[in-house]
Amino acid sequence: SDSATAGLADLAETDETEIRKQAVFGLSQRPRGAGGPALIKAARTNNNAEVRRSALFWLGQSEDPRALALFEEILTKR
């Protein structure tokens, strides 16, 4: 549900790195790409490099076209 995705997105912003990383994993497991936007936000803006790296990893494992657009943006620095 949307509330589960929102809750995981909130956890990705907590102070504890391991909790953030687990929340990012949880977002990657949401059905039908529901966690995609929150993963992209974490990859772009999370202040913890480990969490950003984890979000990018899980986005790379997805078949979400939004993830491909993010990687293209990062690689071409647009």
PENOR-V326287 format. One record per backbone hydrogen bond with DSSP energy under -1.0 kcal/mol. CO is the residue of the C=O (numbers start at 0). NH is the residue of the N-H. If there is no record, write none. Layout:
BEGIN
((CO/NH) (CO/NH))
END
This chain:
BEGIN
((0/4) (1/5) (2/6) (3/7) (4/8) (5/9) (6/10) (7/11) (9/12) (10/13) (15/19) (16/20) (17/21) (18/22) (19/23) (20/24) (21/25) (22/26) (23/27) (24/28) (26/29) (30/33) (32/35) (34/38) (35/39) (36/40) (37/41) (38/42) (39/43) (40/44) (41/45) (47/51) (48/52) (49/53) (50/54) (51/55) (52/56) (53/57) (54/58) (55/59) (56/60) (63/66) (63/67) (64/68) (65/69) (66/70) (67/71) (68/72) (69/73) (70/74) (71/75) (72/77))
END
